[in-house]
């Protein structure tokens, strides 16, 4: 239990440090680009990659975000934060896969490790289904209560 709390505290501290790092990078970028002309996205991404220890290159992240949000500008904070988020997810998945008892990490280990992240949509659907079922049950109970009150109301018991 104490180990889990320590691990959670370390992860929270890392998250805070990463957020501060993103803000520092954004401030440095803003300060450095005040007197300069417009830079291309590639040059901006390259400077961000060099100024920070990012695990993934920013270009594929930027392309993927642009593919789903056409015509919108993407803040450099979003690019760096996305990179750091993907890095944290990869770290969690890697640690989970490393818990295998075998010498080699196989696809079963990968599926087991990624299940919490891929199962989220199915859980949301299941949650909605349960909520709808519970609402139907509540409506049935209310109808039965009203029927009971009509049949066995106070009027019949008065003598």
C-alpha positions as CSV (number, residue, x, y, z in Angstrom):
1,X,0.0,0.0,0.0
2,X,2.8,2.4,0.9
3,X,4.6,1.5,-2.3
4,X,1.6,2.4,-4.4
5,X,1.2,5.8,-2.6
6,X,4.9,6.5,-3.1
7,X,4.6,5.6,-6.8
8,X,1.5,7.8,-7.1
9,X,3.4,10.7,-5.5
10,X,6.4,10.2,-7.8
11,X,4.1,10.1,-10.8
12,X,2.2,13.3,-9.7
13,X,5.5,15.0,-9.1
14,X,6.7,14.0,-12.6
15,X,3.4,15.3,-14.1
16,X,3.9,18.6,-12.4
17,X,7.5,18.8,-13.6
18,X,6.5,18.0,-17.1
19,X,3.8,20.6,-17.1
20,X,6.3,23.2,-15.8
21,X,8.7,22.1,-18.5
22,X,6.0,22.6,-21.2
23,X,5.3,26.1,-19.8
24,X,9.1,26.9,-19.7
25,X,9.5,25.8,-23.3
26,X,6.6,27.9,-24.4
27,X,8.0,31.0,-22.6
28,X,11.4,30.4,-24.2
29,X,9.8,30.1,-27.6
30,X,7.8,33.3,-27.1
31,X,10.8,35.2,-25.9
32,X,13.0,33.9,-28.7
33,X,10.5,34.7,-31.5
34,X,9.5,38.2,-30.5
35,X,12.0,39.9,-32.8
36,X,12.1,37.2,-35.5
37,X,9.9,36.8,-38.5
38,X,7.5,34.0,-39.2
39,X,9.0,30.6,-38.9
40,X,7.7,27.4,-40.6
41,X,6.1,24.7,-38.5
42,X,9.0,22.4,-39.2
43,X,11.6,24.8,-37.9
44,X,9.5,25.5,-34.8
45,X,9.1,21.8,-34.2
46,X,12.8,21.2,-34.6
47,X,13.6,23.9,-32.1
48,X,11.1,22.4,-29.6
49,X,12.6,19.0,-30.0
50,X,16.1,20.3,-29.5
51,X,15.2,22.3,-26.4
52,X,13.4,19.4,-24.7
53,X,14.0,15.8,-24.3
54,X,11.0,14.6,-26.2
55,X,10.7,10.9,-27.0
56,X,8.8,11.2,-30.2
57,X,9.4,13.6,-33.1
58,X,6.8,16.4,-33.3
59,X,6.2,16.2,-37.0
60,X,4.2,12.9,-36.9
61,X,2.2,14.2,-33.9
62,X,1.5,17.4,-35.7
63,X,0.4,15.6,-38.9
64,X,-2.0,13.4,-36.9
65,X,-3.5,16.3,-35.1
66,X,-3.9,18.2,-38.3
67,X,-5.5,15.2,-40.0
68,X,-8.3,15.3,-37.5
69,X,-8.6,19.1,-37.1
70,X,-8.3,20.6,-40.5
71,X,-7.9,24.3,-40.8
72,X,-6.9,24.9,-37.2
73,X,-3.6,26.1,-35.8
74,X,-1.9,23.9,-33.2
75,X,-0.2,25.5,-30.3
76,X,3.3,24.3,-29.5
77,X,2.2,23.6,-26.0
78,X,-0.3,21.1,-27.4
79,X,2.4,19.4,-29.4
80,X,4.8,19.1,-26.5
81,X,2.1,18.1,-24.1
82,X,0.8,15.4,-26.5
83,X,4.4,14.1,-26.9
84,X,4.8,13.9,-23.1
85,X,1.4,12.3,-22.7
86,X,2.3,9.6,-25.2
87,X,5.6,9.2,-23.5
88,X,3.8,8.5,-20.1
89,X,1.4,6.1,-21.7
90,X,4.3,4.2,-23.4
91,X,6.1,4.1,-20.0
92,X,3.1,2.6,-18.3
93,X,2.5,0.1,-21.0
94,X,6.2,-0.9,-21.1
95,X,6.3,-1.4,-17.3
96,X,3.1,-3.5,-17.5
97,X,4.6,-5.6,-20.3
98,X,7.8,-6.1,-18.4
99,X,5.8,-7.9,-15.7
100,X,5.7,-11.0,-17.8
101,X,7.2,-14.2,-16.4
102,X,8.8,-15.1,-19.7
103,X,12.1,-14.0,-21.1
104,X,10.4,-12.5,-24.2
105,X,7.6,-10.0,-24.4
106,X,4.9,-11.3,-26.7
107,X,1.8,-9.9,-28.3
108,X,-0.3,-11.4,-25.4
109,X,1.7,-9.1,-23.0
110,X,1.1,-6.2,-25.3
111,X,-2.7,-6.8,-25.5
112,X,-2.8,-7.2,-21.7
113,X,-0.9,-4.0,-21.2
114,X,-3.0,-1.9,-23.7
115,X,-6.4,-3.3,-22.7
116,X,-7.2,-0.5,-20.2
117,X,-6.6,2.1,-22.9
118,X,-8.4,0.3,-25.7
119,X,-11.3,-0.9,-23.6
120,X,-12.4,2.6,-22.6
121,X,-15.0,3.0,-25.4
122,X,-16.5,-0.3,-24.7
123,X,-16.8,0.6,-21.0
124,X,-18.5,3.9,-21.9
125,X,-21.1,2.0,-24.1
126,X,-21.7,-0.5,-21.2
127,X,-22.1,2.4,-18.8
128,X,-24.7,4.0,-21.0
129,X,-26.6,0.7,-21.4
130,X,-26.7,0.2,-17.7
131,X,-27.9,3.7,-17.1
132,X,-30.7,3.2,-19.6
133,X,-31.7,-0.1,-18.0
134,X,-31.7,1.5,-14.6
135,X,-33.9,4.4,-15.8
136,X,-36.4,1.8,-17.2
137,X,-36.4,0.0,-13.9
138,X,-37.0,3.3,-12.0
139,X,-39.9,4.1,-14.3
140,X,-41.4,0.6,-13.7
141,X,-41.0,1.0,-9.9
142,X,-42.7,4.4,-10.0
143,X,-45.5,3.0,-12.1
144,X,-46.0,0.1,-9.6
145,X,-46.0,2.5,-6.7
146,X,-48.7,4.6,-8.3
147,X,-50.7,1.5,-9.1
148,X,-50.3,0.3,-5.5
149,X,-51.4,3.7,-4.2
150,X,-54.5,3.6,-6.4
151,X,-55.5,0.1,-5.4
152,X,-54.6,0.3,-1.7
153,X,-54.9,4.0,-1.0
154,X,-56.1,5.5,2.3
155,X,-59.7,5.7,1.1
156,X,-60.2,1.9,1.2
157,X,-58.7,1.6,4.7
158,X,-60.9,4.3,6.3
159,X,-63.8,2.8,8.3
